[in-house]
């Protein structure tokens, strides 16, 4: 008689309290099932896989020993939190990860009580956990070794001992963030891995953490659940002050295609679980990031002063090829955007031509340095701002919504936005020769529109271009919303309305002649930008007010991203929600004509 198969342990987990009823052997079985479920789910949704696979055992150990959500568990960034989501009541929705209306790819307070602190950027977990501990909670911060390179992590460690509550810091050391970690801290942690495991809180190992009054335990094999359970239980039972547990993990652990990949499958598309083959679409045009990297490489071949600076994102910003050709001219400073900006300022002051290449959302972290170290001194740092506008599945934490506003307000700054990949080539070229002050150019994520790439051309600073001449209505676009503007114009044309279309190119300085001409020769002027209120449209409105043009009866409107954060989803859907797609532009024109 055939025996009935046992119910998988994972199916019996209704909440984290259920883990405390399991034996260590059962926890080991649960970890294996959790890893398989994570692989299966991400194979259907795509997302961040490698980091989560590396912390499966750590996730099980934390939830088996600590009492979440009463105890506050904070995952730095959140890339590695998918197994955590499965164990905390979200398994039934795990196959909606990063999908429209589904689970976030990061931790999110509104999603679960088990996510006490949201994240999307790195290096915030120790600070947040210290705050929870100061409020009287037991708090656990899980932070990667790459995230330890950021200044905020050091600032938090410096103050960790001041929190009166119980604070546990788990260092997830997998020697790999998105790219391999760089710098002295990475080398120091690698050196600790060669030391005997330290498991006693009563003796000091004399690490840098001990010097900061944070007791050090480890290193421990973070993929050996039995060893991990022992050291975490010891810390939980005996710690009276902040403790750091150094867990050495393997990114991509337990899935051969991820273990073998150079990036350990940090981020993947949907894939076949059995073969590991990813279902990646074949774009009809090169990505904006690759156009940037290739163009900069071409320019650097004739300009030995060009340098490229990245904050732990050489691959994401298209600079891998540049680094292959010029290994000594690509500088990866690690997850340290503030340092990247001031470091670039120092190079500019020293006579070099640095391109500080950072995603829009991450450049926010260096805003003080942009003002104090670059703008006030008028230094010619070139800011290459990737991921401008809405970015899809990564959602609000990664949206490039604010850079136009926060840069165009700075005296002496030149701010450009590329409408397509051809315009991007010209803007990179323009930035390379611009030595009279700071200059920035922004471009979106993903493939270009598919036009031929031109020869490099230097643009006249502060001059836009007319794309289509019409009458009555003028549509003035800044950046990659030009395609939506052109679609809107086609729809309006079918209604007998032929608008003028202009590409501003520059948010600062404004093309005053172009704007005043559009205002003087049209009844309606609408600006369109993929940025927040306070950016390009606000500067155009100020110009029209200052020159008295609005007193003449011109109907002016600025179309921007709305005053709210937009959740993840397909990029076209997000722009529809934002009221910045072609349909919304047509509706705005029709309402003004009415």
Residue pairs with C-beta under 8 A, 6 or more apart in sequence:
8 33
9 22
9 26
9 29
9 30
9 33
10 30
10 33
10 34
10 37
10 86
10 91
12 18
13 19
13 30
13 87
13 91
14 89
15 88
15 89
16 63
16 67
16 68
16 69
16 87
16 88
16 114
17 67
19 27
19 30
19 60
19 63
19 64
19 87
20 64
22 30
22 64
24 225
24 226
24 229
27 60
27 61
27 64
27 225
27 229
28 225
28 226
30 60
31 56
31 57
31 60
31 225
34 56
34 59
34 60
34 83
34 86
34 87
35 53
35 56
35 83
35 253
35 254
35 255
37 86
37 91
37 94
38 49
38 52
38 53
38 56
38 82
38 83
38 86
39 49
39 53
39 254
39 255
39 273
40 273
41 82
41 86
41 94
41 95
41 97
42 48
42 49
42 52
42 82
42 97
42 268
42 271
43 270
43 271
43 272
43 273
44 95
44 270
45 95
45 96
45 97
45 98
45 99
45 102
45 270
46 98
46 267
46 268
46 269
46 270
46 271
46 393
47 82
47 97
47 98
47 105
47 267
47 268
47 393
48 79
48 80
48 82
48 105
48 266
48 267
49 82
49 252
49 255
49 258
49 265
49 266
49 267
49 268
50 176
50 251
50 252
50 258
50 261
50 263
50 264
50 265
50 266
51 79
51 80
51 144
51 174
51 251
51 264
51 266
52 79
52 80
52 81
52 82
52 83
53 251
53 252
53 253
53 254
53 255
53 258
53 265
54 80
54 172
54 174
54 222
54 223
54 249
54 250
54 251
54 252
54 253
54 264
55 80
55 83
55 142
55 172
55 222
55 249
56 83
56 223
56 253
56 254
57 222
57 223
57 224
57 225
57 228
57 249
58 142
58 170
58 172
58 222
58 228
58 247
58 249
59 83
59 84
59 87
60 83
60 87
60 225
61 225
61 228
61 229
61 232
62 68
62 73
62 140
62 142
62 170
62 232
63 84
63 87
63 88
64 229
65 229
65 232
65 233
65 236
66 73
66 138
66 140
66 236
67 138
68 88
68 114
69 88
69 112
69 113
69 114
69 116
70 138
71 137
71 138
71 139
71 140
72 116
72 117
72 129
72 132
72 137
72 138
72 139
72 140
73 84
73 114
73 116
73 139
73 140
73 142
74 107
74 116
74 117
74 119
74 125
74 128
74 129
74 132
74 139
74 140
74 141
74 142
75 81
75 84
75 107
75 119
75 125
75 142
76 119
76 122
76 123
76 124
76 125
76 126
76 141
76 142
76 143
76 144
76 147
77 106
77 119
77 120
77 121
77 122
77 144
77 147
78 104
78 105
78 106
78 107
78 118
78 119
78 120
79 105
79 106
79 266
80 142
80 144
80 172
81 106
81 107
81 115
82 94
82 97
84 107
84 114
85 91
85 94
85 97
85 103
85 112
86 94
88 112
88 114
89 112
89 114
90 103
90 111
90 112
93 102
93 103
94 103
96 102
96 103
97 103
97 105
98 104
98 105
98 393
98 394
98 395
98 568
99 393
99 569
100 568
100 569
100 570
100 573
101 567
101 569
103 111
104 111
104 395
104 567
104 568
105 393
105 394
105 395
105 568
106 118
106 119
106 120
106 394
106 395
106 397
107 115
107 117
107 118
107 119
108 115
108 118
109 115
109 116
109 117
109 118
116 132
117 124
117 125
117 128
117 129
117 132
118 397
119 125
119 397
120 361
120 394
120 395
120 396
120 397
120 398
121 361
121 362
121 365
121 397
122 144
122 146
122 147
122 150
122 177
122 335
123 143
123 147
123 148
123 149
123 150
123 151
123 152
123 153
123 335
124 152
125 141
125 142
125 143
125 147
126 141
126 143
126 152
126 153
126 156
126 157
126 160
126 169
127 152
127 155
127 156
128 139
128 141
129 139
129 140
129 141
129 167
129 168
129 169
130 139
130 156
130 159
130 160
130 162
130 163
130 167
131 163
132 139
132 165
133 139
133 163
133 164
133 165
133 166
133 167
133 242
134 162
134 163
134 164
134 165
135 165
136 164
136 165
137 165
137 166
138 165
138 166
138 168
139 165
139 166
139 167
139 168
140 168
140 169
140 170
141 167
141 168
141 169
141 170
142 170
142 172
143 153
143 169
143 170
143 171
143 172
144 171
144 172
144 173
144 174
144 177
145 171
145 172
145 173
145 174
145 175
145 177
145 181
145 185
145 186
145 189
146 176
146 177
146 178
146 181
146 186
146 312
146 334
146 335
147 153
147 177
147 335
148 154
148 171
148 185
148 189
149 181
149 182
149 183
149 185
149 186
149 312
149 334
149 335
149 336
150 334
150 335
150 336
151 336
151 338
151 339
157 169
157 209
157 212
157 214
158 212
160 167
160 169
160 212
160 213
160 214
160 242
161 212
161 213
161 214
161 241
161 242
163 242
166 239
167 241
167 242
167 243
168 235
168 236
168 239
168 242
168 243
168 245
169 214
169 242
169 243
169 244
169 245
170 244
170 245
170 247
171 189
171 218
171 244
171 245
171 246
171 247
172 222
172 247
172 249
173 189
173 193
173 219
173 222
173 246
173 247
173 248
173 249
174 248
174 249
174 250
174 251
174 264
175 181
175 186
175 190
175 251
176 251
176 263
176 264
176 266
177 266
177 312
177 335
178 263
178 266
178 267
178 312
178 313
178 315
178 316
179 263
179 312
179 313
179 314
179 315
179 332
181 312
181 334
182 312
182 332
182 333
182 334
183 333
183 334
186 334
188 208
189 246
192 207
192 218
192 219
192 246
193 219
193 248
195 205
195 219
197 218
197 219
197 220
197 227
197 231
198 205
198 216
198 217
198 218
199 217
199 220
199 230
199 231
199 234
201 215
201 217
201 234
201 235
201 238
201 239
201 243
204 210
204 215
204 216
205 216
207 216
209 215
209 216
209 244
210 216
213 241
213 242
214 241
214 242
214 243
214 244
215 239
215 241
215 242
215 243
215 244
216 243
216 244
216 246
217 231
217 234
217 235
217 243
217 244
217 245
217 246
218 231
218 244
218 245
218 246
218 247
218 248
219 246
219 247
219 248
220 227
220 228
220 231
220 245
220 246
220 247
220 248
221 227
221 228
221 247
221 248
222 228
222 247
222 248
222 249
223 249
223 250
223 253
228 247
231 245
232 245
235 243
235 245
250 259
251 258
251 264
251 266
252 258
252 259
252 261
252 264
252 265
253 259
255 265
255 276
256 276
257 265
257 271
257 276
258 264
258 265
258 276
263 315
268 278
269 278
269 279
269 280
269 281
270 278
270 279
271 277
271 278
271 279
272 279
283 446
283 447
284 447
284 450
285 421
285 447
285 448
285 449
285 450
285 451
286 294
286 421
286 447
286 448
287 318
287 445
287 446
287 447
287 448
288 318
288 386
288 418
288 421
288 424
288 443
288 444
288 445
288 446
288 447
288 448
289 316
289 317
289 318
289 386
289 443
289 445
290 318
290 321
291 318
291 421
291 424
291 425
291 448
291 453
292 317
292 318
292 357
292 384
292 386
292 424
292 428
292 443
293 317
293 318
293 319
293 320
293 321
293 322
294 318
294 321
295 424
295 425
295 428
295 429
295 456
296 306
296 308
296 319
296 322
296 355
296 384
296 428
296 432
297 321
297 322
297 325
297 326
298 456
299 306
299 428
299 429
299 432
299 456
300 306
300 308
300 322
300 325
300 326
300 329
301 325
303 353
303 432
305 351
305 352
305 353
306 329
306 352
306 353
306 354
306 355
306 432
307 329
307 330
307 331
307 344
307 347
307 352
307 353
307 354
307 355
308 319
308 322
308 323
308 326
308 329
308 330
308 331
308 354
308 355
308 357
309 331
309 333
309 340
309 343
309 344
309 347
309 354
309 355
309 356
309 357
310 317
310 319
310 330
310 331
310 332
310 333
310 340
310 357
310 358
311 332
311 333
311 334
311 335
311 336
311 337
311 340
311 358
311 362
312 332
312 333
312 334
312 335
312 336
313 357
313 358
313 359
313 362
314 320
314 323
314 330
314 332
316 359
316 386
317 357
317 358
317 359
317 384
317 386
318 386
319 330
319 357
322 329
322 330
323 330
331 343
333 339
333 340
333 343
337 358
337 362
337 363
337 365
337 366
338 365
338 366
338 368
338 369
340 356
340 358
340 366
341 356
341 363
341 366
341 369
341 370
341 373
341 374
341 381
342 366
342 369
342 373
344 354
344 356
344 374
344 381
345 369
345 373
345 374
345 377
345 379
345 381
347 354
348 354
348 374
348 379
348 380
348 381
349 377
349 379
353 380
353 382
353 432
353 435
354 381
354 382
355 382
355 383
355 384
355 431
356 381
356 382
356 383
356 384
357 383
357 384
357 386
358 366
358 383
358 384
358 385
358 386
359 385
359 386
359 387
359 398
359 400
360 385
360 386
360 387
360 388
360 399
360 400
360 401
360 402
360 403
360 442
361 387
361 397
361 398
361 399
361 400
361 401
363 370
363 383
363 385
363 403
364 402
364 403
364 406
367 406
370 383
370 406
370 407
370 410
370 438
371 410
373 379
374 381
374 438
375 410
375 411
375 412
375 413
375 438
378 412
378 436
378 437
378 438
379 437
379 438
380 434
380 435
380 436
380 437
380 438
380 439
381 438
381 439
382 431
382 432
382 434
382 438
382 439
382 440
382 441
383 407
383 438
383 439
383 440
383 441
384 428
384 431
384 440
384 441
385 400
385 403
385 440
385 441
385 442
385 443
386 400
386 443
386 445
387 398
387 400
387 444
387 445
388 400
388 403
388 417
388 442
388 443
388 444
388 479
388 480
388 530
388 531
389 399
389 400
389 401
389 444
389 445
389 479
389 480
389 481
389 530
389 531
390 399
390 400
390 401
390 530
390 561
390 566
390 571
390 574
390 575
390 578
391 398
391 399
391 400
391 444
391 445
391 571
392 445
392 568
392 569
392 570
392 571
392 574
393 568
393 569
394 568
395 566
395 567
395 568
396 565
396 566
396 567
396 568
399 565
399 566
400 442
400 444
400 530
400 531
401 530
401 531
401 532
401 561
402 531
402 532
403 440
403 442
403 531
404 415
404 417
404 442
404 478
404 507
404 529
404 531
404 532
404 535
404 536
405 531
405 532
405 533
405 534
405 535
405 538
407 413
407 415
407 440
407 507
407 508
408 415
408 507
408 508
408 535
408 536
408 539
409 534
410 438
412 437
412 438
413 437
413 438
413 439
413 440
413 508
414 434
414 437
414 438
414 439
414 440
414 461
414 462
414 506
414 508
414 509
415 439
415 440
415 441
415 442
415 506
415 507
415 508
416 427
416 430
416 431
416 439
416 440
416 441
416 442
416 459
416 505
416 506
416 507
417 441
417 442
417 443
417 478
417 479
417 480
417 504
417 505
417 507
417 529
417 536
418 424
418 427
418 441
418 442
418 443
418 479
418 480
419 477
419 479
419 480
419 482
419 483
419 503
419 505
420 448
420 449
420 451
420 480
420 482
420 483
421 448
421 449
421 451
421 453
422 451
422 452
422 453
422 454
423 503
423 505
424 441
424 443
424 448
425 453
425 454
425 456
425 457
426 454
426 456
426 457
426 458
426 459
427 441
427 459
427 505
428 441
428 456
429 456
429 457
429 458
429 459
430 439
430 441
430 458
430 459
430 461
431 439
431 440
431 441
433 458
434 461
442 479
443 480
444 479
444 480
444 530
445 571
446 571
449 483
459 505
461 506
461 509
462 506
462 509
462 510
462 511
463 505
463 506
463 511
463 514
464 476
464 502
464 503
464 504
464 505
464 506
464 511
464 514
465 502
465 503
465 505
466 500
466 501
466 502
466 514
467 482
467 486
467 501
467 502
467 503
468 486
468 489
468 498
468 499
468 500
468 501
469 500
470 489
470 497
470 498
470 499
470 500
470 501
471 498
471 500
471 522
472 497
472 499
472 522
472 523
472 524
472 593
473 492
473 497
473 499
473 500
473 522
473 523
473 524
473 526
473 589
473 592
473 593
474 499
474 500
474 501
474 502
474 518
474 519
474 521
474 522
474 524
474 525
474 526
475 485
475 488
475 489
475 499
475 500
475 501
475 502
475 526
475 528
475 585
475 589
476 502
476 504
476 514
476 515
476 518
476 525
476 526
476 527
476 528
476 540
477 485
477 501
477 502
477 503
477 504
477 527
477 528
477 529
478 503
478 504
478 505
478 507
478 527
478 528
478 529
478 531
478 536
479 529
479 530
479 531
480 530
481 528
481 529
481 530
481 580
482 501
482 503
484 528
484 575
484 580
484 581
484 582
484 585
485 501
485 528
485 582
485 585
486 501
487 582
488 499
488 582
488 583
488 585
488 586
488 589
489 498
489 499
489 501
491 582
491 586
492 498
492 499
492 586
492 589
497 589
497 593
499 589
500 518
500 521
500 522
502 514
502 518
504 510
504 511
504 514
504 527
504 536
505 511
507 529
507 535
507 536
507 539
508 539
510 539
510 540
510 543
512 543
515 525
515 540
515 543
515 544
516 543
516 547
516 549
518 525
519 525
519 544
519 549
519 554
519 556
520 549
522 554
523 554
523 555
524 554
524 555
524 556
524 557
524 589
524 592
524 593
525 544
525 554
525 555
525 556
525 557
526 556
526 557
526 558
526 559
526 585
526 588
526 589
526 592
527 536
527 537
527 540
527 557
527 558
527 559
528 559
528 580
528 585
529 535
529 536
529 537
529 558
529 559
529 560
530 561
530 575
530 580
531 560
531 561
532 560
532 561
532 563
533 558
533 560
533 561
533 563
535 560
536 558
537 558
537 559
537 560
538 558
540 556
540 558
541 550
541 556
541 558
543 549
544 550
544 554
544 556
550 556
555 592
557 588
557 592
559 579
559 580
559 584
559 585
559 588
560 580
561 578
561 580
562 578
562 579
566 574
566 577
566 578
568 574
569 577
572 581
575 581
576 583
576 584
